[in-house]
Amino acid sequence: MANSSADTIWSSFNFTKGVKTTKGKYLRVNGMYHHANGSVYYSVYDPNTGAWKGYLNAKAGSFQTTAAGPKQPDNRYVTVTHTGYPLYSSWNWAIIHTGSSVYHQTFHSTGIYHHINGGTYLSLYDVNGIWAGWINANAVEVGSGQQGPWFADNRRVKVTHVGYPLYSNWNWSVRHTGSSVYGRTFKSTGKYYHFNGSTYLSLYDNSGAWYGYMNANGVEVVR
């Protein structure tokens, strides 16, 4: 695996033409040369297509013991937005959860793997700290916090429960109590699938004033 994006894969030992490496990209080594300049060079190939790439200084790469490569630390909250990507329990592709079963769930990503197959995989945990598996990064969207990313909404909703306040931020500062807006109708312009398992709506009144984030269990859709 290439260690950085600053090294060169040479097309010949004339060292006049080459391409830059891509950090984290896998290459297959099929040969080794001990050059007169004192360096060791690997003859490297694309692991997927088998195409020869050139000669790479041995110091520019590191051998990996698994196809998944080393774990790189991550600390992000991601929401599953595609049903076609399962969560795997092993690098033999044993499925632990289908994509449809975790659709619109938000997880904590604690690690990134750049697999030899070209895919990037995230190691996900749920709100209880239980490991959910590895998922292809193409299956998720990244949020700025535990609330997950914003998703567009365009519905009118009526507050039908007094027990759900409207929050002004994700630190749960109450902006309006549920009883103060009970029976009122608002426009929901966005929704968040929070890490805690609840869905929150971003609500505005008819004049365009923002009222806050409310748990979707506190409302009913009127259209």
Backbone as CSV, one residue per row, in Angstrom:
resi,resn,N_x,N_y,N_z,CA_x,CA_y,CA_z,C_x,C_y,C_z
1,MET,0.840,-1.183,0.000,0.000,0.000,0.000,0.882,1.243,0.000
2,ALA,0.524,2.232,-0.831,1.309,3.457,-0.907,1.174,4.250,0.383
3,ASN,2.308,4.779,0.866,2.314,5.501,2.137,1.938,6.970,1.996
4,SER,2.087,7.528,0.786,1.797,8.943,0.591,1.389,9.190,-0.852
5,SER,1.078,10.444,-1.158,0.748,10.842,-2.526,1.885,11.653,-3.143
6,ALA,3.092,11.514,-2.598,4.221,12.333,-3.047,5.310,11.520,-3.732
7,ASP,5.171,10.192,-3.735,6.191,9.358,-4.347,5.850,9.065,-5.801
8,THR,6.829,8.542,-6.536,6.660,8.305,-7.960,6.779,6.823,-8.290
9,ILE,5.872,6.360,-9.150,5.987,5.033,-9.745,6.627,5.252,-11.120
10,TRP,7.828,4.765,-11.298,8.602,5.022,-12.514,8.268,4.016,-13.604
11,SER,8.235,4.513,-14.847,7.939,3.630,-15.976,9.167,2.885,-16.470
12,SER,10.348,3.344,-16.068,11.589,2.656,-16.424,12.654,3.056,-15.421
13,PHE,13.790,2.381,-15.509,14.888,2.716,-14.615,15.742,3.868,-15.145
14,ASN,15.225,4.551,-16.178,15.842,5.823,-16.583,15.385,6.955,-15.661
15,PHE,14.284,6.683,-14.901,13.738,7.652,-13.930,13.398,8.990,-14.573
16,THR,12.892,8.934,-15.808,12.527,10.176,-16.505,11.020,10.362,-16.614
17,LYS,10.256,9.305,-16.397,8.811,9.395,-16.562,8.132,8.511,-15.537
18,GLY,7.085,9.048,-14.938,6.356,8.264,-13.951,5.080,8.954,-13.530
19,VAL,4.351,8.329,-12.619,3.104,8.884,-12.087,3.194,8.911,-10.570
20,LYS,2.499,9.843,-9.962,2.502,9.974,-8.513,1.645,8.883,-7.873
21,THR,2.068,8.456,-6.721,1.301,7.481,-5.965,0.077,8.137,-5.341
22,THR,-0.877,7.313,-4.943,-2.066,7.764,-4.216,-2.024,7.148,-2.835
23,LYS,-2.015,7.978,-1.803,-1.926,7.460,-0.443,-3.068,6.496,-0.143
24,GLY,-2.730,5.351,0.415,-3.736,4.360,0.784,-4.124,3.420,-0.344
25,LYS,-3.619,3.671,-1.557,-3.985,2.813,-2.692,-3.133,1.545,-2.682
26,TYR,-3.770,0.412,-2.949,-3.074,-0.860,-2.958,-2.414,-1.115,-4.301
27,LEU,-1.274,-1.770,-4.241,-0.549,-2.230,-5.415,-0.066,-3.646,-5.136
28,ARG,-0.040,-4.470,-6.170,0.449,-5.835,-6.010,1.903,-5.910,-6.468
29,VAL,2.745,-6.497,-5.646,4.172,-6.609,-5.949,4.439,-7.963,-6.591
30,ASN,5.049,-7.922,-7.790,5.390,-9.172,-8.488,6.893,-9.367,-8.676
31,GLY,7.672,-8.374,-8.262,9.115,-8.512,-8.429,9.861,-7.468,-7.635
32,MET,11.146,-7.708,-7.393,11.973,-6.807,-6.594,13.325,-6.624,-7.278
33,TYR,13.811,-5.377,-7.267,15.102,-5.068,-7.889,15.987,-4.316,-6.894
34,HIS,17.213,-4.784,-6.729,18.192,-4.088,-5.908,19.048,-3.241,-6.855
35,HIS,18.719,-1.973,-6.944,19.342,-1.090,-7.932,20.762,-0.698,-7.519
36,ALA,21.573,-0.314,-8.526,22.948,0.123,-8.273,23.001,1.391,-7.440
37,ASN,21.897,2.163,-7.398,21.883,3.394,-6.593,21.680,3.123,-5.105
38,GLY,21.562,1.856,-4.748,21.418,1.480,-3.346,19.993,1.278,-2.883
39,SER,19.034,1.608,-3.732,17.625,1.467,-3.354,17.042,0.160,-3.879
40,VAL,15.964,-0.256,-3.237,15.206,-1.422,-3.679,13.919,-0.936,-4.327
41,TYR,13.578,-1.505,-5.471,12.360,-1.120,-6.189,11.477,-2.350,-6.398
42,TYR,10.163,-2.111,-6.229,9.189,-3.154,-6.486,8.583,-2.952,-7.875
43,SER,8.342,-4.041,-8.569,7.567,-4.001,-9.798,6.108,-4.175,-9.396
44,VAL,5.288,-3.132,-9.592,3.942,-3.103,-9.013,2.862,-3.144,-10.087
45,TYR,1.751,-3.765,-9.712,0.616,-3.972,-10.611,-0.670,-3.511,-9.929
46,ASP,-1.658,-3.147,-10.745,-2.989,-2.879,-10.213,-3.562,-4.207,-9.724
47,PRO,-3.970,-4.296,-8.443,-4.435,-5.583,-7.903,-5.749,-6.062,-8.492
48,ASN,-6.515,-5.155,-9.105,-7.825,-5.525,-9.643,-7.782,-5.848,-11.131
49,THR,-7.058,-5.026,-11.902,-7.013,-5.228,-13.355,-5.814,-6.044,-13.797
50,GLY,-4.790,-6.113,-12.945,-3.572,-6.816,-13.313,-2.638,-6.010,-14.181
51,ALA,-2.987,-4.748,-14.467,-2.152,-3.904,-15.327,-0.872,-3.503,-14.605
52,TRP,0.247,-3.583,-15.321,1.516,-3.185,-14.742,1.563,-1.674,-14.583
53,LYS,1.994,-1.180,-13.410,2.030,0.257,-13.129,3.434,0.833,-13.234
54,GLY,4.469,0.044,-12.875,5.829,0.553,-12.950,6.665,0.090,-11.775
55,TYR,7.713,0.873,-11.488,8.652,0.551,-10.409,8.504,1.558,-9.276
56,LEU,8.370,1.053,-8.059,8.166,1.905,-6.886,9.252,1.629,-5.855
57,ASN,9.844,2.689,-5.339,10.837,2.552,-4.280,10.201,1.827,-3.089
58,ALA,10.889,0.835,-2.573,10.341,0.016,-1.492,9.975,0.837,-0.265
59,LYS,10.643,1.979,-0.060,10.367,2.817,1.105,9.056,3.578,0.972
60,ALA,8.492,3.585,-0.232,7.266,4.348,-0.479,6.006,3.549,-0.175
61,GLY,6.153,2.274,0.170,4.986,1.451,0.442,5.186,0.568,1.644
62,SER,4.109,-0.046,2.073,4.174,-0.973,3.203,3.306,-2.176,2.904
63,PHE,3.781,-3.358,3.276,3.021,-4.583,3.048,1.905,-4.703,4.080
64,GLN,0.757,-5.234,3.626,-0.392,-5.413,4.493,-0.687,-6.898,4.655
65,THR,-1.136,-7.259,5.848,-1.409,-8.663,6.142,-2.829,-9.076,5.772
66,THR,-3.722,-8.099,5.558,-5.092,-8.403,5.149,-5.468,-7.534,3.968
67,ALA,-6.460,-7.986,3.218,-6.916,-7.229,2.055,-7.565,-5.913,2.454
68,ALA,-8.035,-5.830,3.686,-8.699,-4.611,4.145,-7.712,-3.508,4.493
69,GLY,-6.461,-3.887,4.759,-5.474,-2.888,5.153,-5.626,-2.482,6.602
70,PRO,-4.806,-1.549,7.065,-4.846,-1.143,8.469,-6.042,-0.237,8.769
71,LYS,-6.458,-0.260,10.009,-7.532,0.622,10.455,-6.991,2.033,10.649
72,GLN,-7.686,3.003,10.061,-7.347,4.398,10.271,-8.418,5.016,11.169
73,PRO,-8.025,5.733,12.217,-9.004,6.259,13.170,-10.038,7.175,12.514
74,ASP,-11.254,7.076,12.976,-12.348,7.923,12.505,-13.210,8.283,13.706
75,ASN,-13.886,9.401,13.627,-14.768,9.832,14.721,-15.876,10.688,14.134
76,ARG,-16.721,10.053,13.310,-17.796,10.765,12.630,-19.112,10.031,12.822
77,TYR,-20.193,10.769,12.630,-21.530,10.184,12.681,-22.085,10.161,11.261
78,VAL,-22.522,8.978,10.837,-22.950,8.788,9.456,-24.330,8.146,9.431
79,THR,-25.113,8.530,8.433,-26.460,7.993,8.264,-26.514,7.159,6.999
80,VAL,-27.080,5.961,7.108,-27.198,5.062,5.953,-28.266,5.613,5.017
81,THR,-27.866,5.876,3.769,-28.780,6.496,2.807,-29.033,5.629,1.580
82,HIS,-28.442,4.443,1.529,-28.643,3.525,0.405,-28.912,2.125,0.944
83,THR,-29.897,1.461,0.367,-30.272,0.132,0.856,-29.437,-0.983,0.239
84,GLY,-28.662,-0.672,-0.778,-27.950,-1.709,-1.512,-26.615,-2.121,-0.937
85,TYR,-26.234,-1.543,0.201,-24.939,-1.863,0.809,-25.153,-2.510,2.180
86,PRO,-24.817,-3.783,2.336,-24.977,-4.422,3.651,-23.839,-4.066,4.591
87,LEU,-24.006,-4.426,5.845,-22.940,-4.358,6.835,-22.357,-5.757,6.988
88,TYR,-21.024,-5.844,6.942,-20.343,-7.132,6.986,-19.732,-7.378,8.365
89,SER,-19.728,-8.648,8.765,-19.133,-9.027,10.050,-17.709,-9.529,9.897
90,SER,-17.273,-9.745,8.645,-15.916,-10.202,8.395,-15.501,-9.773,6.999
91,TRP,-14.192,-9.901,6.740,-13.691,-9.565,5.403,-13.875,-10.723,4.428
92,ASN,-14.592,-11.752,4.863,-15.053,-12.790,3.947,-16.457,-12.478,3.460
93,TRP,-16.927,-11.268,3.806,-18.197,-10.711,3.330,-19.414,-11.432,3.896
94,ALA,-19.298,-11.905,5.137,-20.463,-12.436,5.837,-21.335,-11.250,6.271
95,ILE,-22.599,-11.263,5.902,-23.504,-10.130,6.163,-24.069,-10.217,7.575
96,ILE,-23.931,-9.101,8.311,-24.495,-9.029,9.659,-25.809,-8.255,9.668
97,HIS,-25.935,-7.264,8.764,-27.183,-6.500,8.600,-27.349,-6.174,7.122
98,THR,-28.563,-6.273,6.613,-28.824,-5.825,5.248,-28.905,-4.297,5.228
99,GLY,-28.704,-3.730,4.054,-28.796,-2.281,3.939,-30.192,-1.760,4.247
100,SER,-31.218,-2.507,3.830,-32.592,-2.066,4.078,-32.940,-2.078,5.552
101,SER,-32.317,-2.977,6.339,-32.644,-3.066,7.767,-32.053,-1.908,8.570
102,VAL,-31.057,-1.207,8.023,-30.430,-0.085,8.741,-30.613,1.222,7.992
103,TYR,-31.480,1.220,6.991,-31.731,2.434,6.200,-32.199,3.583,7.092
104,HIS,-31.559,4.730,6.943,-31.841,5.946,7.707,-31.467,5.830,9.185
105,GLN,-30.649,4.868,9.538,-30.094,4.824,10.891,-28.749,5.551,10.896
106,THR,-28.466,6.209,12.009,-27.203,6.924,12.169,-26.305,6.143,13.113
107,PHE,-25.042,6.008,12.717,-24.053,5.246,13.473,-22.820,6.101,13.736
108,HIS,-22.027,5.627,14.678,-20.733,6.251,14.971,-19.658,5.462,14.242
109,SER,-18.940,6.131,13.337,-17.844,5.494,12.617,-16.557,5.713,13.399
110,THR,-15.912,4.609,13.771,-14.687,4.703,14.573,-13.435,4.331,13.781
111,GLY,-13.612,3.814,12.563,-12.441,3.421,11.785,-12.718,3.389,10.303
112,ILE,-11.672,3.621,9.508,-11.737,3.613,8.048,-10.754,2.573,7.517
113,TYR,-11.201,1.805,6.522,-10.342,0.821,5.867,-10.375,1.054,4.359
114,HIS,-9.208,1.143,3.751,-9.102,1.252,2.297,-8.771,-0.134,1.757
115,HIS,-9.796,-0.811,1.284,-9.668,-2.212,0.888,-8.948,-2.349,-0.447
116,ILE,-8.328,-3.514,-0.656,-7.625,-3.777,-1.902,-8.573,-3.781,-3.106
117,ASN,-9.881,-3.987,-2.873,-10.840,-3.981,-3.978,-11.186,-2.577,-4.455
118,GLY,-10.601,-1.566,-3.826,-10.841,-0.183,-4.210,-11.893,0.529,-3.379
119,GLY,-12.630,-0.215,-2.594,-13.663,0.389,-1.755,-13.126,0.869,-0.419
120,THR,-13.799,1.870,0.134,-13.496,2.350,1.482,-14.616,1.890,2.404
121,TYR,-14.240,1.319,3.544,-15.223,0.763,4.466,-15.096,1.423,5.837
122,LEU,-16.249,1.617,6.481,-16.307,2.233,7.802,-16.728,1.197,8.834
123,SER,-16.132,1.283,10.017,-16.493,0.408,11.124,-17.506,1.142,12.000
124,LEU,-18.734,0.616,12.066,-19.849,1.341,12.675,-20.312,0.737,14.001
125,TYR,-20.675,1.637,14.916,-21.228,1.264,16.219,-22.550,1.979,16.435
126,ASP,-23.467,1.318,17.143,-24.747,1.954,17.432,-24.682,2.741,18.737
127,VAL,-25.815,3.302,19.142,-25.857,4.180,20.306,-25.524,3.436,21.598
128,ASN,-25.688,2.125,21.610,-25.374,1.323,22.800,-23.934,0.832,22.812
129,GLY,-23.153,1.254,21.826,-21.763,0.831,21.749,-21.576,-0.550,21.159
130,ILE,-22.627,-1.092,20.559,-22.554,-2.411,19.940,-22.066,-2.273,18.504
131,TRP,-21.078,-3.092,18.149,-20.532,-3.027,16.802,-21.556,-3.530,15.797
132,ALA,-21.804,-2.732,14.742,-22.804,-3.082,13.730,-22.187,-3.687,12.485
133,GLY,-20.867,-3.520,12.294,-20.205,-4.108,11.141,-19.474,-3.086,10.297
134,TRP,-18.958,-3.558,9.167,-18.272,-2.697,8.198,-19.205,-2.419,7.024
135,ILE,-19.252,-1.167,6.596,-20.105,-0.808,5.462,-19.314,0.026,4.468
136,ASN,-19.629,-0.143,3.192,-19.003,0.669,2.155,-19.360,2.137,2.382
137,ALA,-18.365,2.995,2.310,-18.586,4.419,2.584,-19.550,5.065,1.600
138,ASN,-19.762,4.446,0.431,-20.718,4.989,-0.536,-22.155,4.883,-0.039
139,ALA,-22.370,4.111,1.015,-23.730,3.870,1.508,-24.212,4.938,2.477
140,VAL,-23.329,5.848,2.892,-23.688,6.762,3.977,-23.442,8.216,3.602
141,GLU,-24.057,9.084,4.392,-23.760,10.508,4.364,-23.275,10.917,5.748
142,VAL,-22.308,11.826,5.765,-21.674,12.226,7.017,-22.373,13.446,7.597
143,GLY,-22.648,13.411,8.896,-23.229,14.551,9.582,-22.174,15.317,10.357
144,SER,-22.561,16.478,10.866,-21.628,17.301,11.644,-21.641,16.953,13.123
145,GLY,-22.520,16.031,13.508,-22.621,15.623,14.902,-23.555,14.442,15.030
146,GLN,-23.990,14.146,16.248,-24.836,12.978,16.485,-26.199,13.089,15.810
147,GLN,-26.596,14.296,15.440,-27.877,14.461,14.749,-27.847,13.903,13.334
148,GLY,-26.640,13.679,12.797,-26.524,13.206,11.420,-26.713,14.342,10.441
149,PRO,-26.684,14.069,9.144,-26.845,15.120,8.137,-28.294,15.576,8.012
150,TRP,-28.468,16.753,7.436,-29.797,17.312,7.152,-30.352,16.680,5.897
151,PHE,-31.639,16.297,5.940,-32.320,15.774,4.760,-33.526,16.651,4.467
152,ALA,-33.703,16.995,3.226,-34.792,17.896,2.835,-36.155,17.282,3.161
153,ASP,-37.071,18.132,3.586,-38.442,17.725,3.880,-39.354,18.842,3.381
154,ASN,-40.567,18.513,3.052,-41.505,19.535,2.576,-42.922,19.098,2.918
155,ARG,-43.201,19.111,4.231,-44.511,18.671,4.694,-45.050,19.658,5.722
156,ARG,-46.354,19.651,5.828,-46.988,20.418,6.898,-47.393,19.441,7.992
157,VAL,-47.063,19.803,9.234,-47.323,18.908,10.355,-48.038,19.668,11.468
158,LYS,-48.827,18.930,12.220,-49.582,19.506,13.337,-49.086,18.892,14.638
159,VAL,-48.824,19.741,15.632,-48.360,19.270,16.933,-49.527,18.612,17.661
160,THR,-49.366,17.327,17.990,-50.459,16.555,18.582,-50.125,16.005,19.964
161,HIS,-48.918,16.304,20.468,-48.514,15.830,21.793,-47.820,16.966,22.537
162,VAL,-48.155,17.127,23.791,-47.576,18.227,24.576,-46.218,17.864,25.172
163,GLY,-45.862,16.593,25.120,-44.657,16.134,25.813,-43.370,16.274,25.028
164,TYR,-43.422,16.858,23.836,-42.225,16.994,23.008,-41.910,18.467,22.783
165,PRO,-40.858,18.990,23.388,-40.502,20.392,23.182,-39.816,20.601,21.834
166,LEU,-39.666,21.861,21.474,-38.863,22.264,20.326,-37.515,22.746,20.849
167,TYR,-36.442,22.234,20.269,-35.091,22.559,20.720,-34.430,23.569,19.788
168,SER,-33.609,24.413,20.381,-32.902,25.425,19.588,-31.539,24.944,19.115
169,ASN,-31.055,23.826,19.670,-29.759,23.278,19.257,-29.707,21.808,19.652
170,TRP,-28.582,21.161,19.293,-28.438,19.737,19.581,-27.851,19.479,20.964
171,ASN,-27.763,20.545,21.762,-27.457,20.389,23.190,-28.740,20.353,24.007
172,TRP,-29.884,20.317,23.286,-31.206,20.150,23.878,-31.662,21.353,24.697
173,SER,-31.282,22.545,24.262,-31.827,23.767,24.871,-33.252,23.955,24.361
174,VAL,-34.215,24.042,25.295,-35.626,24.135,24.908,-35.941,25.539,24.414
175,ARG,-36.500,25.587,23.207,-36.896,26.875,22.602,-38.381,27.154,22.839
176,HIS,-39.190,26.097,22.707,-40.631,26.194,22.967,-41.088,24.892,23.614
177,THR,-41.933,24.971,24.594,-42.488,23.758,25.181,-43.539,23.174,24.249
178,GLY,-43.810,21.879,24.415,-44.826,21.252,23.597,-46.210,21.819,23.851
179,SER,-46.486,22.144,25.097,-47.820,22.671,25.420,-48.056,24.047,24.806
180,SER,-46.982,24.839,24.612,-47.140,26.188,24.066,-47.430,26.176,22.565
181,VAL,-47.157,25.043,21.901,-47.414,24.968,20.454,-48.418,23.871,20.123
182,TYR,-49.032,23.300,21.142,-49.984,22.211,20.916,-51.117,22.663,19.988
183,GLY,-51.404,21.848,18.984,-52.480,22.144,18.051,-52.078,23.027,16.890
184,ARG,-50.885,23.584,16.926,-50.442,24.470,15.843,-49.871,23.658,14.679
185,THR,-49.957,24.270,13.499,-49.441,23.638,12.288,-48.178,24.363,11.835
186,PHE,-47.176,23.584,11.463,-45.892,24.127,11.017,-45.482,23.477,9.699
187,LYS,-44.491,24.113,9.063,-43.885,23.523,7.882,-42.560,22.886,8.278
188,SER,-42.413,21.621,7.927,-41.150,20.930,8.162,-40.298,21.042,6.895
189,THR,-39.119,21.666,7.017,-38.245,21.856,5.857,-37.073,20.879,5.840
190,GLY,-36.842,20.209,6.961,-35.720,19.276,7.029,-35.916,18.276,8.144
191,LYS,-35.220,17.139,8.028,-35.301,16.127,9.083,-33.929,15.531,9.334
192,TYR,-33.760,15.047,10.544,-32.502,14.454,10.998,-32.792,13.099,11.631
193,TYR,-32.015,12.101,11.239,-32.122,10.771,11.841,-31.027,10.661,12.905
194,HIS,-31.373,11.005,14.106,-30.386,11.168,15.178,-29.797,9.834,15.613
195,PHE,-28.580,9.911,16.130,-27.875,8.748,16.665,-28.659,8.073,17.775
196,ASN,-29.494,8.838,18.491,-30.262,8.275,19.602,-31.462,7.446,19.136
197,GLY,-31.669,7.385,17.819,-32.740,6.567,17.269,-33.996,7.319,16.907
198,SER,-34.095,8.583,17.285,-35.277,9.395,16.982,-35.062,10.237,15.729
199,THR,-36.168,10.601,15.108,-36.150,11.505,13.962,-36.633,12.873,14.424
200,TYR,-35.923,13.923,14.024,-36.278,15.288,14.397,-36.565,16.121,13.161
201,LEU,-37.574,16.974,13.278,-37.975,17.842,12.181,-37.607,19.285,12.493
202,SER,-37.194,20.018,11.464,-36.890,21.444,11.601,-38.134,22.219,11.178
203,LEU,-38.771,22.914,12.143,-40.101,23.485,11.929,-40.103,25.005,11.818
204,TYR,-40.922,25.502,10.883,-41.112,26.934,10.655,-42.604,27.247,10.693
205,ASP,-42.947,28.470,11.149,-44.355,28.873,11.121,-44.694,29.486,9.761
206,ASN,-45.916,29.946,9.603,-46.371,30.460,8.307,-45.663,31.743,7.880
207,SER,-45.094,32.471,8.833,-44.379,33.700,8.497,-42.916,33.450,8.170
208,GLY,-42.482,32.188,8.265,-41.091,31.849,7.964,-40.173,31.880,9.163
209,ALA,-40.730,32.093,10.372,-39.903,32.103,11.580,-39.592,30.670,12.006
210,TRP,-38.310,30.435,12.306,-37.906,29.100,12.717,-38.279,28.859,14.170
211,TYR,-38.903,27.699,14.470,-39.326,27.370,15.821,-38.413,26.356,16.508
212,GLY,-37.665,25.598,15.748,-36.739,24.667,16.361,-36.857,23.256,15.828
213,TYR,-36.142,22.339,16.519,-36.154,20.922,16.159,-37.110,20.178,17.083
214,MET,-37.970,19.369,16.497,-38.946,18.626,17.300,-38.924,17.148,16.930
215,ASN,-39.055,16.300,17.946,-39.164,14.866,17.710,-40.394,14.594,16.844
216,ALA,-40.202,13.792,15.791,-41.298,13.535,14.862,-42.476,12.831,15.528
217,ASN,-42.258,12.203,16.686,-43.368,11.576,17.404,-44.344,12.590,17.975
218,GLY,-43.939,13.857,18.002,-44.789,14.902,18.571,-45.771,15.494,17.591
219,VAL,-45.729,15.055,16.321,-46.578,15.669,15.290,-47.281,14.614,14.452
220,GLU,-48.276,15.083,13.716,-48.915,14.282,12.678,-48.857,15.065,11.376
221,VAL,-48.638,14.363,10.285,-48.562,15.022,8.975,-49.973,15.361,8.515
222,VAL,-50.170,16.606,8.105,-51.496,17.027,7.634,-51.561,17.058,6.120
223,ARG,-50.417,17.077,5.475,-50.384,16.899,4.014,-48.939,16.677,3.568
